[in-house]
Amino acid sequence: MAEIPSDLKFTEEHEYIREKADGIVEIGITDYAQGELGDVVYVELPSVGAKYGRHDVFGTIEAVKAVSELFSPVAGEVTEVNQRLDKEPGLVNSEPYGAGWMIRMRVANASDTSGLLTADQYSKHIGQ
């Protein structure tokens, strides 16, 4: 069974957000998603300062099984990119909710987070 932390919010496309201080959120893919993808071999992420709307593609993730697009759960501006993933893409597999985070973003509209799934809703979405 996939790990689903109760303090995060989720999308139906299997991204999560962790709300940080001052309107910043941390975004990555869920434990369920990394399990479905298999061994992650490459992650393409945006540059700091890039701006995205809700549901815009902000990057791609390449695994042994497939290549998938990464969708922004909220609108905002990228404030930080996890540079470790350049050399250690497997962190997405081993620590999806920790060292495997992908980007941090300043949220443009705080109400964007209200439409995301709770841990219980996400659990139902993936059939757990």
Summary of the structure (lengths in Angstrom):
residues: 128
radius of gyration: 13.3
end to end distance: 7.2
largest distance: 37.4
contacts: 394
relative contact order: 0.26
helix: 22%
strand: 34%
